[in-house]
């Protein structure tokens, strides 16, 4: 199918009465694609709207411009070239302006305003209480065993108290970040965690045992406070990561075909339930576990591609469209439908702003002519 801009130009030529038979065939095919296309065509072909558009562009006084040019220049060749230029400009300005207007209007109509995610989460305390966390909510929570929690500016902070330090067992809290959300967590030992959309993390309010252990489903970035006497362990459904003090990203969504651990600095030990043993990762390296086969792959990567989300960016490098839209759908909370299985395997490279409206993201991706989008019934159709 032709691009939206080509369709817009054909409609402009239709309005002028100069559409060719091949162009008419293309237009008819586009109109038959959907009821939305036909409705849009009928709306923009409204006689009053077109007459207003023509009137605006017909106000250009070409003869006046031409006479001013004559007074300034006396060259015969220059006058001939200028007269020809005015002639072509009169032929081109109107259809191109209409085409651009139709393209802009069509895009705005099809993709409604879909804002990006924001700081929000649900905190479940050890006693079962549930608290909704928001960026603009500030408060202090005292748990029964003496731990102290503060929430402000999208960050929940745990502070150690004498009472919590004397606790004989670890009490656990959980944070769940929904689709269209993100949050930050500062653990009692000073470890900071950035939690991505559709992610759950379970952790002790105070690390009173020989290891510091948390459990993760989803994606999070960790900056682990160094403590040689207490290793920090991230438990996943299919693997386990052990560190002393380091910065790394973990992506372990249940519906992803693989899970990845990407190391920024320090050193981590990675083990899975498939008998691979403990594998060491150095800065700039990544482990990928194929959930179906149990195969673990180690590779060198550009770590910024895998940590960009915590810094307000999406960074894609020759990435499958299905993987890209899995990420985008979690952040913008939209449902994506693919016209064919082949579309999922197309690849895209780009750097996008995480806090842009979804329509801006689609506009940038669609400008490559790699894919086309339609939006209806609160779903994005990729074709």
C-alpha positions in Angstrom: 0.0 0.0 0.0 1.1 3.6 -0.7 2.4 5.8 2.1 0.1 8.3 3.8 1.9 11.1 2.1 1.4 9.6 -1.4 -2.3 9.0 -0.7 -2.6 12.6 0.4 -1.0 13.9 -2.8 -3.4 11.7 -4.9 -6.4 13.1 -3.0 -5.1 16.6 -3.7 -4.9 15.8 -7.4 -8.4 14.3 -7.2 -9.6 17.6 -5.8 -8.0 19.5 -8.7 -9.6 17.1 -11.3 -6.2 16.0 -12.7 -6.0 12.5 -11.2 -4.7 9.8 -13.6 -6.3 6.4 -14.1 -3.5 4.6 -12.1 -3.8 7.1 -9.3 -7.6 6.6 -9.3 -7.1 2.8 -8.9 -4.7 3.4 -5.9 -7.2 5.7 -4.3 -10.1 3.3 -4.7 -8.0 0.5 -3.2 -7.2 2.7 -0.2 -10.9 3.6 0.2 -11.9 0.0 0.2 -9.4 -0.9 2.9 -11.6 0.4 5.7 -14.6 2.4 6.6 -12.4 4.8 8.4 -10.6 5.7 5.2 -13.8 6.3 3.3 -15.2 8.4 6.2 -12.0 10.5 6.2 -12.0 10.9 2.4 -15.6 12.1 2.5 -15.0 14.5 5.3 -12.0 16.2 3.7 -13.7 16.4 0.3 -16.3 18.7 1.9 -16.8 21.4 -0.7 -16.7 24.3 1.8 -13.4 23.1 3.3 -11.8 22.7 -0.1 -13.0 26.1 -1.3 -11.6 27.7 1.8 -8.2 26.0 1.2 -8.2 27.1 -2.4 -9.1 30.7 -1.5 -6.2 30.9 1.0 -3.6 29.9 -1.6 -5.2 31.9 -4.4 -4.5 35.1 -2.6 -0.9 34.9 -3.8 -0.6 37.8 -6.2 1.8 36.4 -8.8 1.4 39.4 -11.2 2.5 41.8 -8.4 5.5 39.7 -7.6 6.4 39.5 -11.2 6.2 43.3 -11.7 8.4 43.9 -8.7 10.9 41.5 -10.1 10.8 43.4 -13.5 11.7 46.6 -11.7 14.7 45.1 -10.0 16.1 43.0 -12.8 16.3 43.7 -16.5 17.9 40.6 -17.7 15.8 39.0 -20.4 16.9 35.5 -19.5 16.2 36.1 -15.8 12.7 37.3 -16.6 12.0 34.3 -18.7 13.3 32.0 -15.9 11.3 33.8 -13.3 8.0 33.7 -15.3 8.5 29.9 -15.6 9.2 29.6 -11.9 6.0 31.4 -11.0 4.1 29.2 -13.4 5.4 26.0 -11.8 4.9 27.4 -8.3 1.3 28.1 -8.9 0.9 24.4 -10.1 2.7 22.9 -7.1 2.0 25.0 -4.0 -1.7 24.1 -3.7 -1.5 20.3 -4.1 1.6 20.0 -1.9 0.0 22.2 0.8 -3.2 20.2 0.7 -1.3 17.0 0.8 0.7 18.1 3.9 -2.5 19.2 5.6 -4.2 15.9 4.9 -1.3 13.9 6.1 -1.1 15.9 9.4 -4.9 15.7 9.9 -5.0 12.0 9.1 -2.2 11.2 11.6 -3.8 13.2 14.4 -7.1 11.6 13.8 -5.8 8.0 13.9 -3.5 8.2 16.9 -5.1 9.8 20.0 -3.2 11.3 22.8 -1.6 8.4 24.8 0.6 9.8 27.5 3.8 8.0 28.7 4.0 6.1 32.0 4.7 7.9 35.3 5.7 7.1 38.9 3.2 4.8 40.5 3.2 1.5 42.3 1.5 -0.6 45.0 3.4 -1.4 48.2 2.3 -4.5 50.1 3.5 -4.5 53.7 4.5 -7.6 55.8 1.1 -7.4 57.7 -0.8 -7.5 54.4 -1.7 -3.8 54.2 -1.7 -2.3 50.7 -0.6 1.2 50.0 -0.8 3.1 46.7 2.5 4.9 45.9 2.5 8.1 43.8 5.2 10.5 42.9 3.5 13.5 44.5 2.6 11.7 47.7 4.9 12.1 50.7 4.5 10.2 53.9 6.2 8.1 56.5 5.3 4.5 57.4 6.3 2.7 60.6 6.0 -1.1 60.4 5.4 -3.3 63.4 8.9 -4.5 63.7 10.3 -1.0 63.7 11.4 -0.4 60.1 10.9 3.1 58.8 9.7 3.9 55.3 9.4 7.2 53.6 7.9 7.9 50.2 8.6 11.1 48.2 9.3 12.1 44.6 8.8 8.6 43.2 11.2 7.0 45.6 10.5 4.8 48.6 13.3 4.7 51.2 13.9 2.2 54.0 15.8 3.3 57.0 17.4 1.0 59.6 16.3 1.5 63.2 17.6 -0.1 66.4 14.4 -2.0 66.7 14.5 -3.4 63.1 18.2 -4.3 63.6 17.3 -6.5 66.6 14.5 -8.3 64.7 15.1 -12.1 64.8 13.7 -12.7 61.3 13.3 -10.9 58.0 9.9 -9.5 57.3 9.3 -9.0 53.6 7.6 -6.2 51.6 6.6 -6.3 48.0 6.3 -3.5 45.4 4.3 -4.0 42.2 4.7 -1.5 39.4 1.8 -1.8 36.8 1.8 -1.2 33.1 2.3 2.5 32.4 4.3 2.9 35.6 7.8 3.0 37.1 9.2 3.5 40.6 12.5 3.7 42.6 13.4 1.9 45.7 16.2 2.5 48.2 16.8 -0.6 50.4 17.9 -0.5 54.0 21.5 -1.4 53.0 21.8 1.5 50.6 21.1 -0.5 47.4 19.1 1.5 44.9 16.7 -0.1 42.5 14.9 1.3 39.4 11.8 -0.7 38.8 10.3 -0.8 35.3 6.7 -1.3 34.2 4.8 -4.5 34.9 7.4 -5.6 37.5 7.2 -7.1 41.0 10.0 -7.1 43.5 10.0 -8.8 47.0 12.6 -7.8 49.6 13.3 -7.8 53.3 12.7 -4.6 55.1 16.0 -5.2 56.9 18.9 -7.4 55.9 19.5 -9.4 59.1 20.7 -12.7 57.6 24.0 -13.7 56.0 22.9 -12.8 52.5 20.9 -10.0 51.1 18.3 -11.7 48.9 15.5 -10.2 46.8 13.1 -11.8 44.3 12.3 -10.2 40.9 9.7 -10.7 38.2 10.0 -8.1 35.4 12.8 -5.6 34.8 14.9 -3.6 37.2 18.3 -1.9 37.4 20.3 -2.4 40.5 23.1 -0.3 42.1 24.2 -2.6 44.9 25.9 -1.2 47.9 29.1 -3.1 48.5 29.3 -5.4 51.5 31.9 -8.3 51.2 30.4 -10.0 54.2 26.9 -10.2 52.8 26.5 -11.1 49.1 23.5 -9.6 47.3 21.3 -12.2 45.5 18.6 -11.6 42.9 16.3 -14.6 42.6 14.5 -15.1 39.3 12.0 -17.7 38.2 14.6 -19.4 36.1 17.9 -18.2 37.4 19.9 -16.6 40.2 22.3 -13.7 40.2 24.9 -13.1 43.0 27.0 -10.0 43.5 29.0 -8.1 46.2 28.7 -4.5 44.9 27.9 -3.7 41.4 25.5 -2.1 38.8 23.5 -4.2 36.5 20.2 -4.6 34.6 17.9 -7.6 34.8 15.1 -8.3 32.4 13.0 -11.3 33.4 9.4 -10.9 32.2 7.3 -14.0 32.4 6.1 -13.7 28.8 9.5 -13.0 27.3 11.2 -15.9 25.5 14.5 -15.2 27.3 15.9 -13.4 30.3 19.0 -11.2 30.3 21.5 -9.8 32.8 23.6 -6.9 31.6 26.6 -5.8 33.7 27.6 -2.1 33.8 30.3 -2.3 36.5 31.6 -4.8 39.1 31.2 -8.6 38.8 28.2 -10.9 39.0 27.8 -14.7 39.1 24.9 -16.1 37.1 23.4 -19.6 37.6 20.3 -21.2 36.1 18.3 -24.3 36.9 19.5 -26.0 33.8 22.8 -27.2 35.2 25.1 -24.5 33.7 26.9 -23.9 37.0 28.0 -20.5 38.1 29.1 -18.2 35.2 31.0 -15.0 35.7 30.1 -11.8 34.0 32.5 -8.8 33.4 31.5 -5.2 32.7 30.1 -4.7 29.2 29.0 -8.3 29.0 25.5 -9.9 29.0 24.0 -13.3 29.8 20.9 -14.4 27.9 19.0 -17.5 29.0 16.7 -19.1 26.4 13.8 -20.3 28.5 12.7 -22.9 26.0 16.1 -24.6 25.6 17.9 -23.6 28.7 20.8 -22.4 26.7 22.9 -19.6 28.2 24.7 -17.2 25.8 27.4 -14.8 26.9 28.2 -11.8 24.7 29.8 -8.3 24.8 27.2 -5.6 24.3 26.7 -1.8 24.4 25.3 -1.6 28.0 23.6 1.7 27.3 21.1 0.0 25.1 19.8 -2.1 28.0 19.9 0.7 30.7 18.6 3.6 28.6 15.1 3.1 30.0 16.1 4.3 33.5 17.6 7.4 32.0 14.5 8.4 30.1 15.2 6.9 26.7 14.4 3.9 24.4 17.5 2.7 22.5 16.9 0.1 19.8 19.5 -1.4 17.6 18.3 -3.7 14.8 15.7 -5.0 17.2 12.6 -7.1 16.3 9.4 -5.1 16.1 7.6 -7.6 18.4 10.3 -7.1 21.1 10.1 -3.3 20.6 6.3 -3.2 21.0 6.4 -5.5 24.0 8.5 -2.8 25.6 6.3 0.1 24.4 3.0 -1.6 25.2 4.1 -2.0 28.8 5.1 1.6 29.1 2.1 3.2 27.3 -0.4 0.5 28.3 -1.6 -0.2 24.8 -2.6 -3.4 23.0 -0.7 -4.2 19.7 -2.1 -6.3 16.9 0.1 -7.5 14.0 -1.3 -7.9 10.5 1.0 -10.8 9.9 3.6 -12.9 11.6 6.2 -11.5 9.2 5.7 -8.0 10.5 7.0 -9.1 13.9 10.3 -10.0 12.4 11.0 -6.7 10.8 13.8 -4.7 12.5 14.1 -1.1 13.6 17.0 1.1 14.9 16.4 4.3 16.7 16.7 6.4 19.8 13.4 7.7 21.3 12.4 9.8 24.2 10.7 7.6 26.9 8.5 10.5 28.1 7.2 11.5 24.7 3.5 10.9 23.8 2.9 7.6 22.0 1.8 9.3 18.8 5.3 10.9 18.6 6.9 7.5 19.0 4.8 6.1 16.2 5.4 9.1 14.0 9.2 8.6 14.2 9.0 4.9 13.7 6.6 5.3 10.8 8.8 7.9 9.0 11.2 5.1 8.0 8.4 3.5 5.7 9.3 0.2 7.4 5.9 -0.1 8.9 2.5 1.6 8.9 0.1 2.0 11.8 -3.6 2.3 12.3 -5.4 3.0 15.6 -8.9 1.9 16.3 -10.8 0.3 19.2 -8.0 1.3 21.6 -5.6 -0.9 19.7 -2.6 -0.2 17.5 -2.6 -2.2 14.3 0.9 -2.7 12.8 1.0 -3.5 9.1 
